[in-house]
Amino acid sequence: MGPLVARLGRVGQRLRQADRARPWVLDTTVVVLVFLMFCLPDLLHVVAGDGDGPRHVRLAFTRPPVAAMLALQAGLVLPLLWRRRRPLAAFGAIWAVFVLQWSLDVALRADVALFIALYSLALHGRLRQLPWACGAMAAGMALVAVRVSRAVSVWDALFFLLSTATAALALGLVVRIRRAQLAGLRDRAARLEIERDQRGRLAVATERARVAREMHDIVGHNLSVIITLADAGAYATDSAPERGKEALHLIGDTGRQALGELRRVLGVLREAADGPPELSPQPGIADIDALCEGVRAAGLDVVYRSAGEVATLDDGVQLTVYRIVQEALTNTLKHAGSGTRAHLSIAVEDTRLTIRVQDTGRAGRPGPPNEEGHGLVGMRERAALYGGTVSAGPAPGGGWRVAVTLDLDRAGGAA
């Protein structure tokens, strides 16, 4: 049963496509079928000279000549050619010929065209036109019931005719509603597909931005440390070879650390053939001590203290704090100059987390006027994820200060 239904569905789809390409084919086919099934038998009986049906029924109606019958049949059937393009006009033309025919006391099988026109009006026409069409239809059926009262009871004829008209009207409305539902479902499916694609593109853009921030933090910080160590080692090579050797070891350790972090970040962008990649944990507040040691080895004196339950914070908050501190210390290492001391503090109080990084170096920072670097923009983006704010500028006592505030209530919602 399933394959048969699927095959019928495919056939129906092909027929609908063919009808959209050449709608006149279906309209012409309907007219031809109505002529063959309902008009031709009446013509054959008139030509043969015999009647159709019981004798008392034949005597109750007028038998027109062939030319008149052809004219009436043409008036009933030909308007069906535009029943879909102009359904009200087609119904009106057929109804007028129908009333004329029964006024002349002529009964034709081609009267079925009026029911087809009513069905087409309910399916393709405007709904506000239906009450007028139903009134005209009822009047036409009443005329027929009166004309056939010599052979059939008026009430029986009226019941049969109105039931047939109601069935044609209901069928047209049912098909119309079904088509509207299918069109709505197709439109909904198209919109859902568009929304899915948009969500996919948004997710890709968000992931790219996240990876870009991670790459900036990792590469920027570690390269700053490596450059500082390399410069120090170059100065110490002649006067203190041991210090130069120590600087080279620190450069190697820093490079390996940076390479490991880059592999971890880039690992999420590749699909592993044997399952998900094994990724090391994201850095957190516990890793800030090691971060400060690396910065101290590069020549920056860092004083670090923390207050509150920082170790119990959410992993996402800890990563954000680590990256903000990393970026702030990297900027200090690049711009503050030699002999600089940086004071780093992280404090948790109720639902607020505060990060302060203040150095004793030069207050000014290189760069175009009124333009923020990518590092400060990245810090603002990370803080905004947790409803936080970032302020950076010259410190009152000299040097440069970065202050960040995060809302831990927002952090819980983000988690």
N, C-alpha and C positions, 0 to 999 in steps of 0.2 A: 504493500500500500504506500509506503514511504517513497520509493523510487517513482511510482506513478504520479504521486502528488507533486514531487519535484519536477518531473518531466512536464506535467501540465502547467506548473508555474513558469518554467522556461518558455513554453510555447506561448503562454499569455503575455509574457514580457516581450517576446519578439513581435507579437501581433500589435501590442501597444506602441512599440517603436515604429512599426510600419505604418500604423494609423497616424502617428504624429508627423511622419514624413509625407504621407499622401492621404489626407483625411477624406478627399472626395471618393476614394475607392470604397470605404465603408458606407458612406451615404448612398452611393449608387447601388451597392449590393443590397442595402435595405429596401430601396425602391423596387429593384428587380424581384426580390423575394416576395414582397407584398403583391406585386402584379401577378407573379406566377401562382401564388397560393390563393389569392382572394379575388383578383380581377379576371383572370383567364377562365375560371369555371363559369362565372356569370356570362361571359362572352360566348363560350361554347354552347351553353344552354339556349341563349337567344338565337344563335345561328342555326342550331339544330331544330329549333321550334318547340322543344319540350320544356317543361318546368322542373323546378327543383323543390322538394319538400311536399308536404300534404296538399291535396287539391284545394281545401278551403283556405289555406295560407296563400297559395298562388293566386287565387281569385281575389284576395283582399288587397293586392297591390297592383300597380300599373306596370306593364312591361314596356319599357321605352325602346325605340329603335337602336340599332347598333351604334350609329353616330352619336346619339345623345348619351348612351351608356358610356361610350369611350370618353366623351367630354367630361361627364361626371366623375368617372374613374380617374381621369388625368387631374381634375381639380382636387381630388382627395389624396392622390398618391404623390404627385410631383412636388408639392411643397415640402415633403419629407427630405428633399435634397438639402434644404437649409435648416433643418430642425435643430442642429447643434450651433450653427452660427447665429441664426435669428429665430430662436425657439418661439417667442411670442408671435412674431409675424407668421410663422408656419402654422401655429395653432389657430390663429385667427382666420387664415385663408381656408384651412381645412374645415373649421367650424362653419364658416359661411356657406361653403359648398354642401356640407352635411345638412344644414338647415334647409337650403334650397332643394336638395334631393328629397328630403322627407316632406317638404311642403308640396312637392309634385307627386307624393304618394309612391315613391320608388324605394325599394329596399335593395341594398347592395352589400356584398361581403366586404368591399373595400372600405366600409365604415370603420373597420378596425384601425385605419390610419389616424382617426381622431384620438383613440386611446394611446397610440404610439406618440402622437404629438403632445398629449398631456404628460406622458411619462418623460419625454424630452424636455418639456418646460420645467417640470419639477427637478430635473437633473441639471440642466444647463442654464435655465433662466434665473431671473431675480425673484427672490422669495416674496417680495411685495406684490408681484404680478399674479401669484397663485390664487388669492381670494377672488379676483375678477375672473380668472380662468375657471375656477370651480363653479362660480355662479353661472357662467355661460354654459358650462358642461351640464349642470343640473337642468337648465332650461332646455337644452337640446335633448337630454334624456327624457324629460317630461313630454316633449313633442313626440318622440318615438313611442313612448308608452301609450299616448293617446291614439297614435296611428295604428298600432298593432292591437288595440283593444277589441277589434272585430275577430281576432283569432286567439288572443291570450288576454288573461286578466290584467287590468291596468296595474294593479299593485304588484302582481307577480313580475310583470315586465319591468316596472320601475325598480323593484328590489334587485333584480338581476343586473340591470344596466348600471345602477348606482354602485352596486358592489364591484362590478368590473372597473368602473372609473376610479373608485377608491383604491382598488388593488394597483392600478397603474400609477396613481398618484403616490401611494405608499412605497411602491417599488422604486420610483424615481428618487424620493426623499431618502430612502435607506441607502441606495447606491451613492447619492450625493454626500451623505454623512460619512459613509465608509471612506470615500475618496478624500474627504477633508481630514479624517483621522489619519489616513496613510500619509497625506501631504504633511500634516503636523509632525508625525513620527519621523519622516524623512528630514524635515527641517530641523527637528530636535537633534537627530543623529548627526547632521552636518554641523550644527553649532557645537555639539559635544566634541566632535572631531577637531574643530577649530580650537576650542578651549583646551583640549588635550595637547595639541601642538603648541599652543601658546604657553601652557604650563611647562611643557618639556623645554621650550626655548628659554623660559624664565629660569628653570632649574639649572640649565646649562650655564646661563649667564651668571647666576648666583654662585655656582661651583667654580667657574673661572675666576670670579672676583675673589672668592675665598682662597683658591690656590695662588692667585697673584699676590694676595696679602701675605700668605705663608712664605712664598718664594722671596718676596721683598724683605721680610723680616730675617729669614735665614741667611740669604746671600748678603744682604746689606750688613748685618751685624758681623758675620764671620769674616767677610772680606775686610771690613774696617779693622778687626783685630789682627788679621794676617798682615795687612799693609803696615800697621803700626809696629808689629813685631819685626817685620822685615826691615823697616827703617832703623829700628833700634839695633838689630843684629848687624846691619851694615856699618853703623857707627862704632859698634863694639868689636868688630872683627880684628882691627889692628891693635887696639889698646887692651882689650880684655877678650881674648879668644873664647874663654869658657862661657862668658855671657852671650857671645854670638852663637855658640853651639847650643846653649840653652834656648835661645830665641828660635833657632831652627827646629828644635824638638817641639816647642810650643806651637810653631806654625804647622808642623805635621799633625799634632793632636787636634788643633782647631780645624784643619782641612778635613781630617777624617770625621770629626763630629759633624761638620757641615755636609759632607757627602752622605753620612747616614741619615741626616734629617731630610736631605733632598730625596733620597731613595724612598723614605717613608711617605713623603708628600706625593711624589710621582707614582708611587705604587698603587694609590687609589684610582689612578687614571687608566690603569691597564687591567685587562681581564686575565687572571691567572688561569693557565690551562688545567691545572690540577686542583682548582679550588681558589678561595680568596687568599690574597697575599698575607704573609705573616708580618704584621706591622707592630713596631714598638709603640709603647704608650705615648700619648701626647704629653709634652712637658707641662709641669704645674708649678705651684708656688714652692714646693720642695726643691725644685731644680734651680731656683733663683740663686742659691748659695754657689752652685757650680758656675752659673753665669757670671756672678760677681768675681769669682776667682779668675775666670778667663779674662775679664776686663782688667782686673788688677795686673795680670801678667803682661797685658799690653801697655801698662804704664799709667792707668787711671786709678787713683785711690778712691775706693768705694766704701762707704760706711752704710751698712744695711741693718735695719731693725724692723721688727714686725710686732703688732699688738692685736690681740683678739684671737678668735678661733679660725685662723686662716686655713688650717689643714683640713677642716671639715667642709670647705666650700665645694660647690658643684664642680665637676671636671671642666665644664665649659667656661665657668667663671675663672678657674685657675689658669686655663690656657690663655684667656683674654688678658689676665693680669700679667702673665709671663711675657706675652708678646708686647704689651705696652711698655713694660719695664725694659725689655730687650731693645726696643726701638728708641726709648729715651736715653739709655746708656750708650747706644750706638751713635746717636746724634752728639752726645757729650764728648765721646771719644773722637769724633771727626772734627768738631768745631771748637771745643773749649781750649785746646792748646795744652802744652806740657805743664806738669806740676799742678794739675787740677785735682781737686777733691770733689766727689759727688756724694751727697747725702740722699739715701733711698729709704723711704718709710712706707710700710703697708699696714693699714689699720682697719679693723672691722669693729663697727659699733652699731648695735641693733641691726637695722636693715640697710646700712650704708657701708660701703667699702671705699676707702680713700687711698690713693697712691700719690706720693710726692717725690719728685726727683729734682734736686736743686744742686747746681755745681757752682764752683768759684771761678770759673773761667771767664772768657770774654762775654759780655752781655749781648753783643751783636752776633747775628748768625748770617753767613753768606747766603745770597740768593736774591732773586728779583724782588723789588719792593712790592708789598701788598700781595705776595703770592706765597702760598703754603707749599711745602714739599710733600712728596708722596707719603713720607713717614708719618707726618702729623695727620694727614688725611686718613691714613690707615688706622691710626689710633682713634680718631673720631668715629670711624665706621665701626670699629670693634666695641667702643664704649656705647654707641647708640643701640647696639643689639640688646643691651641690658639697661636701657633708659638712663645712661650715664652722660656726663659732660666732660670735656677736656679743655683746659686752658693752658696756654704756653706763652711765655714772654720774659722780659728781663726781671730778675729778682730785685727787691728793694735794696738789699745790701750789696748788690753786684752779682754778676753771674747770670745764669739762666734757670728758670723754674718751669716745671711741668706738673700740673695738678689734675688728677683724674678722680671722678666720683662715680661709683656704680650703685644702682639700686638693686639690692639683693632680692627684693620681692619680685621684681621683673625677671631676675635670674631664675627664680623658681618656676615662673611661668614659661620661660624659654626652655628650661630643662624638660 
